[in-house]
Amino acid sequence: MKNRKKPIGIIIAISIVLLLTIVTLLGWAYYNSKLDLIQYNDGSKEIDTSTSYAVENDELDIADLPDAPEDVDASGGIEILEGDIYHDDDVINILLLGTDERTDEFNENARADAIMVMSLNTKEHTIKLISIERGIGVPVPGRNDDWITHTFRYGGAALTMQTVRDCFKLDVERYVRVNFNVVSKAIGKIGGVDIELTQAEADHLNSTKKNYYESGSDIQTVHAGTNHLNGDTAMAYARIRKIDSDWKRIERQRAVIQAAINQVKNSDIFTLNALADAILPMVQTNLTKAEITRLMLEVPAFLSEGSKMEQMTIPTYETCWNSVGVDGRKMIGVDFEANAQILKEFFYGVSDNNSVQ
């Protein structure tokens, strides 16, 4: 009897191994099929030095900074200091770009309407997020100094990353670009987000509801306090700047990202699958599949209960001023050295001069 049971036991063991192998392969095939939806691109683009598009067709409505010097002359050109870039093997900085297409297709002449850097500490499993004010003046190769938002239009994600590295001495080699048109769809797929609205924000959304309706957007009627916003309303909220400033606008963008993360924590597998199918085709990145997989394995720790992003805006209010560029356009002047040190402390907790290239 024992001799008969032994082969049967082996057969059962082999069957289990084969079953687990098949399940693993199917799981990997499923996961890989999702990764294949992403558009992989190194972000490079030949720098456009031939057009005055930005000067003639764009306006950011940059508000004056109270108590800051008025109209500092930057016609001599913006200078940035030389310096080392600090690196930590446990920290991955990813440039997040929200481009301003109104369709599902990427447009290489788009501008980066939102510029952020997300810093992931894979040892401590903390997330930090900064917004970079899109109206700051930066040097652009082969052109006059310009707003940082236009670096994407002139030279793609690669130029925007290079500008962030040069100006803020920040170690960022990876980017993720999202077509803004996908954000409302993504929020819809996760069932909306909870956002706290001020009375002024609620009044603004309600007063502009008709304009959004005519554009085909589904904007809710809202009130002061906590509202559960659908995708279109959340995007309309994230775009508000007329009632205060572009500085508050980027705070609203971060609030939507945080609310979406909170909502995703409670989503089931079917919701996450629908979310992936909706947004991944409108994501562009130079992250490799291996890098994405590594980060995906860290997601449970990053999304652990009680986790919350630390956030801030760059430049800080005390380190910038009103400025006018060589072409007469208003821009935000920046003390790049001071902000580089602020970022070093914020992302790495380092305030000494022991930087490495």
C-alpha positions as CSV (number, residue, x, y, z in Angstrom):
1,M,0.0,0.0,0.0
2,K,2.8,2.4,0.8
3,N,4.4,1.8,-2.6
4,R,1.2,2.7,-4.3
5,K,0.6,5.9,-2.2
6,K,4.1,7.2,-3.0
7,P,3.5,7.6,-6.7
8,I,0.1,9.1,-6.1
9,G,1.7,11.6,-3.6
10,I,4.3,12.6,-6.2
11,I,1.6,13.0,-8.9
12,I,-0.4,15.3,-6.6
13,A,2.7,17.3,-5.7
14,I,3.6,17.7,-9.4
15,S,0.0,18.7,-10.2
16,I,0.1,21.4,-7.5
17,V,3.4,22.8,-8.8
18,L,2.1,22.8,-12.4
19,L,-1.2,24.5,-11.3
20,L,0.8,27.2,-9.4
21,T,3.1,27.6,-12.4
22,I,0.1,28.1,-14.7
23,V,-1.6,30.6,-12.3
24,T,1.7,32.5,-12.0
25,L,2.2,32.6,-15.8
26,L,-1.4,33.8,-16.3
27,G,-1.0,36.4,-13.6
28,W,2.2,37.6,-15.2
29,A,0.6,37.7,-18.6
30,Y,-2.3,39.7,-17.2
31,Y,0.1,42.1,-15.4
32,N,2.3,42.5,-18.5
33,S,-0.7,43.2,-20.7
34,K,-1.5,46.2,-18.4
35,L,2.1,47.4,-18.7
36,D,1.8,47.2,-22.5
37,L,-0.9,49.8,-22.4
38,I,1.6,52.5,-21.3
39,Q,3.4,54.6,-23.9
40,Y,7.1,54.3,-23.3
41,N,9.1,57.3,-24.4
42,D,12.5,58.7,-23.3
43,G,11.0,62.2,-23.3
44,S,13.6,63.6,-25.7
45,K,12.7,66.1,-28.4
46,E,14.8,68.4,-30.5
47,I,14.7,71.8,-28.8
48,D,12.5,74.2,-30.8
49,T,14.3,77.5,-31.2
50,S,12.4,78.7,-34.3
51,T,9.0,79.8,-33.0
52,S,7.6,82.6,-30.9
53,Y,4.5,80.6,-30.2
54,A,4.6,81.0,-26.4
55,V,5.1,84.8,-26.5
56,E,2.3,85.4,-28.9
57,N,-0.3,82.9,-27.8
58,D,0.0,82.3,-24.1
59,E,-0.8,84.1,-20.8
60,L,-0.5,82.8,-17.3
61,D,-2.0,85.7,-15.4
62,I,0.9,85.7,-13.0
63,A,-0.2,87.6,-9.9
64,D,2.0,90.2,-8.2
65,L,3.7,88.9,-5.0
66,P,2.8,91.2,-2.1
67,D,5.8,92.7,-0.3
68,A,8.1,91.5,-3.0
69,P,10.3,93.8,-5.2
70,E,8.4,95.1,-8.1
71,D,9.4,94.4,-11.7
72,V,13.0,93.2,-11.1
73,D,14.8,93.5,-14.4
74,A,15.9,90.1,-15.8
75,S,16.7,91.3,-19.2
76,G,20.4,90.4,-18.7
77,G,19.4,86.7,-18.5
78,I,18.6,84.4,-15.6
79,E,21.6,82.9,-13.9
80,I,21.7,79.6,-11.9
81,L,24.6,78.6,-9.7
82,E,26.8,75.6,-10.3
83,G,26.4,72.9,-7.7
84,D,26.3,69.2,-7.0
85,I,23.2,67.0,-7.2
86,Y,22.6,65.0,-4.0
87,H,21.7,61.3,-4.5
88,D,20.2,58.7,-2.2
89,D,19.8,55.1,-3.4
90,D,16.6,54.7,-1.3
91,V,14.9,57.7,-2.8
92,I,13.3,57.8,-6.3
93,N,12.2,61.2,-7.6
94,I,9.7,61.2,-10.5
95,L,8.7,64.3,-12.4
96,L,5.0,64.4,-12.9
97,L,3.7,66.3,-15.9
98,G,0.1,67.1,-16.5
99,T,-0.2,68.3,-20.1
100,D,-3.1,70.5,-21.4
101,E,-4.6,68.4,-24.2
102,R,-8.4,68.4,-24.3
103,T,-8.5,65.1,-26.2
104,D,-7.3,61.6,-25.6
105,E,-4.3,62.0,-27.9
106,F,-0.9,63.4,-26.8
107,N,0.1,66.6,-28.5
108,E,3.8,67.3,-28.7
109,N,3.1,71.1,-28.8
110,A,1.3,70.9,-25.4
111,R,2.6,72.7,-22.4
112,A,3.0,71.3,-19.0
113,D,0.1,72.8,-17.2
114,A,1.1,71.0,-13.9
115,I,4.7,70.3,-12.9
116,M,5.3,68.3,-9.8
117,V,8.0,66.0,-8.3
118,M,7.0,62.9,-6.3
119,S,9.7,61.6,-4.1
120,L,9.4,57.9,-3.0
121,N,11.5,56.7,-0.1
122,T,11.6,52.9,-0.6
123,K,13.2,52.4,2.8
124,E,10.9,54.4,5.0
125,H,7.9,54.1,2.6
126,T,7.1,57.8,2.7
127,I,5.8,59.9,-0.1
128,K,6.6,63.6,-0.6
129,L,5.2,65.8,-3.3
130,I,6.2,69.3,-4.4
131,S,4.5,71.5,-7.0
132,I,6.7,73.8,-9.1
133,E,5.1,77.1,-9.9
134,R,4.7,77.1,-13.7
135,G,5.3,80.8,-14.1
136,I,8.9,80.8,-12.7
137,G,11.5,82.1,-15.1
138,V,14.2,79.7,-16.3
139,P,16.9,79.7,-18.9
140,V,16.0,77.8,-22.1
141,P,18.8,76.7,-24.5
142,G,18.7,78.6,-27.8
143,R,15.9,80.9,-26.6
144,N,15.2,83.8,-24.3
145,D,14.5,83.0,-20.7
146,D,10.9,81.7,-20.4
147,W,8.3,80.2,-18.0
148,I,9.2,76.7,-16.9
149,T,5.8,75.5,-18.2
150,H,7.1,76.1,-21.7
151,T,10.2,73.9,-21.4
152,F,8.0,70.9,-22.2
153,R,6.7,72.6,-25.3
154,Y,10.2,73.5,-26.5
155,G,12.1,70.3,-25.6
156,G,9.7,67.7,-24.2
157,A,10.0,66.0,-20.8
158,A,13.7,65.6,-21.2
159,L,14.2,69.4,-21.2
160,T,11.8,69.9,-18.3
161,M,13.7,67.3,-16.3
162,Q,17.1,68.9,-17.2
163,T,15.7,72.3,-16.2
164,V,14.6,71.0,-12.8
165,R,18.0,69.3,-12.3
166,D,20.0,72.4,-13.3
167,C,17.9,75.0,-11.4
168,F,17.1,73.1,-8.3
169,K,20.0,70.6,-8.2
170,L,17.4,67.8,-7.8
171,D,18.2,64.2,-8.7
172,V,15.3,63.4,-11.1
173,E,15.9,61.1,-14.1
174,R,12.4,59.6,-14.5
175,Y,9.1,61.2,-15.5
176,V,5.4,60.3,-15.9
177,R,3.3,62.4,-18.3
178,V,-0.5,62.3,-18.0
179,N,-2.9,63.8,-20.5
180,F,-5.1,66.0,-18.3
181,N,-8.1,64.6,-20.2
182,V,-7.6,61.3,-18.4
183,V,-7.8,62.6,-14.8
184,S,-11.5,63.1,-14.8
185,K,-12.0,59.6,-16.2
186,A,-9.7,58.1,-13.6
187,I,-11.6,59.8,-10.8
188,G,-14.8,58.6,-12.2
189,K,-13.5,55.0,-12.3
190,I,-12.7,55.1,-8.6
191,G,-16.1,56.5,-7.7
192,G,-15.2,60.1,-7.1
193,V,-13.2,61.9,-4.4
194,D,-13.9,63.8,-1.2
195,I,-12.8,67.4,-1.3
196,E,-13.3,70.2,1.2
197,L,-14.5,73.4,-0.5
198,T,-14.5,76.9,0.8
199,Q,-17.5,79.1,0.2
200,A,-15.6,81.0,-2.5
201,E,-14.6,77.8,-4.3
202,A,-18.2,76.5,-4.2
203,D,-19.6,79.7,-5.5
204,H,-17.1,79.8,-8.3
205,L,-17.9,76.2,-9.4
206,N,-21.6,76.9,-9.3
207,S,-21.3,80.1,-11.2
208,T,-19.3,78.5,-14.0
209,K,-21.3,75.3,-14.2
210,K,-23.2,76.6,-17.3
211,N,-19.9,77.1,-19.2
212,Y,-18.7,73.6,-18.3
213,Y,-22.0,72.1,-19.3
214,E,-21.8,73.7,-22.7
215,S,-18.4,72.1,-23.1
216,G,-19.8,68.7,-22.4
217,S,-18.6,68.4,-18.8
218,D,-20.8,67.0,-16.0
219,I,-20.3,69.6,-13.2
220,Q,-22.1,69.1,-10.0
221,T,-23.9,71.7,-7.9
222,V,-21.7,72.0,-4.8
223,H,-21.6,73.6,-1.3
224,A,-19.1,74.8,1.2
225,G,-17.7,71.9,3.2
226,T,-17.0,68.3,2.2
227,N,-18.3,67.3,-1.2
228,H,-18.0,64.0,-3.0
229,L,-16.9,65.2,-6.5
230,N,-17.2,63.3,-9.7
231,G,-14.3,63.4,-12.2
232,D,-15.3,66.5,-14.2
233,T,-16.1,68.5,-11.0
234,A,-12.8,67.5,-9.4
235,M,-10.9,68.7,-12.5
236,A,-12.8,71.9,-12.5
237,Y,-11.9,72.4,-8.9
238,A,-8.2,71.7,-9.6
239,R,-8.2,74.4,-12.3
240,I,-9.6,77.2,-10.2
241,R,-7.2,80.2,-10.0
242,K,-9.4,83.2,-10.8
243,I,-10.7,83.6,-7.2
244,D,-7.2,83.8,-5.7
245,S,-4.0,82.8,-7.5
246,D,-2.0,80.2,-9.4
247,W,-0.3,79.3,-6.1
248,K,-3.6,78.2,-4.6
249,R,-4.4,76.4,-7.9
250,I,-1.4,74.1,-7.5
251,E,-2.5,73.4,-3.9
252,R,-5.8,72.3,-5.2
253,Q,-4.1,70.0,-7.7
254,R,-2.2,68.3,-4.9
255,A,-5.5,68.0,-2.8
256,V,-7.1,66.1,-5.7
257,I,-4.1,63.7,-5.9
258,Q,-4.2,63.1,-2.2
259,A,-8.0,62.5,-2.3
260,A,-7.6,60.1,-5.2
261,I,-4.9,58.1,-3.3
262,N,-7.2,57.9,-0.3
263,Q,-10.0,56.6,-2.5
264,V,-7.9,54.0,-4.3
265,K,-7.0,52.5,-0.9
266,N,-10.6,51.3,-0.6
267,S,-11.0,50.1,-4.2
268,D,-11.7,46.5,-5.1
269,I,-9.8,44.6,-7.8
270,F,-12.5,45.1,-10.4
271,T,-12.4,48.9,-9.9
272,L,-8.6,48.9,-10.1
273,N,-8.7,46.9,-13.3
274,A,-11.2,49.3,-14.9
275,L,-9.0,52.2,-13.7
276,A,-5.9,50.7,-15.3
277,D,-7.7,50.2,-18.6
278,A,-8.9,53.7,-18.6
279,I,-5.8,55.6,-17.7
280,L,-2.7,53.6,-18.8
281,P,-3.1,54.3,-22.5
282,M,-2.9,58.0,-21.7
283,V,0.3,57.7,-19.6
284,Q,3.7,58.3,-21.1
285,T,6.9,57.6,-19.2
286,N,10.6,56.7,-19.4
287,L,10.3,54.3,-16.4
288,T,11.1,50.7,-17.6
289,K,8.8,47.8,-16.9
290,A,11.2,46.5,-14.4
291,E,11.2,49.8,-12.5
292,I,7.5,50.0,-12.6
293,T,7.3,46.4,-11.2
294,R,9.7,47.2,-8.4
295,L,7.5,50.2,-7.4
296,M,4.3,48.2,-7.7
297,L,5.7,45.7,-5.2
298,E,6.2,48.7,-2.8
299,V,2.6,50.0,-3.2
300,P,1.1,48.2,-0.2
301,A,3.6,49.7,2.1
302,F,3.2,53.2,0.6
303,L,-0.6,53.0,0.9
304,S,-0.6,51.6,4.4
305,E,-3.2,52.9,6.8
306,G,-2.4,56.4,8.0
307,S,0.0,57.2,5.2
308,K,-0.2,60.7,4.0
309,M,1.9,62.7,1.6
310,E,4.0,65.6,2.8
311,Q,3.5,68.5,0.4
312,M,4.9,71.9,-0.4
313,T,5.2,74.4,-3.3
314,I,8.4,75.6,-4.9
315,P,9.6,78.3,-4.8
316,T,8.7,79.2,-1.3
317,Y,7.1,82.6,-0.9
318,E,10.1,84.1,0.8
319,T,12.6,83.1,-1.9
320,C,11.0,84.6,-5.0
321,W,10.0,88.0,-6.4
322,N,8.3,89.8,-9.3
323,S,10.3,89.8,-12.4
324,V,10.1,90.9,-16.0
325,G,12.0,89.0,-18.7
326,V,13.8,90.2,-21.8
327,D,10.7,90.1,-23.9
328,G,8.7,92.2,-21.3
329,R,6.6,89.3,-20.0
330,K,6.0,89.0,-16.3
331,M,7.6,86.0,-14.6
332,I,8.5,84.8,-11.1
333,G,12.1,85.4,-10.2
334,V,13.6,82.7,-8.0
335,D,16.5,82.3,-5.6
336,F,17.5,78.9,-7.0
337,E,20.3,78.2,-4.5
338,A,17.9,78.7,-1.5
339,N,15.2,76.5,-3.0
340,A,17.7,73.8,-3.9
341,Q,18.7,73.6,-0.2
342,I,15.0,73.6,0.9
343,L,14.4,70.7,-1.4
344,K,17.4,68.8,-0.2
345,E,16.2,69.1,3.4
346,F,12.6,68.3,2.4
347,F,13.3,65.2,0.3
348,Y,16.4,63.8,2.1
349,G,16.6,65.5,5.5
350,V,20.1,66.7,4.6
351,S,21.2,70.2,5.3
352,D,25.0,69.9,5.1
353,N,27.3,70.4,2.0
354,N,28.2,66.7,1.6
355,S,26.6,66.4,-1.9
356,V,27.7,63.9,-4.5
357,Q,27.3,64.0,-8.2
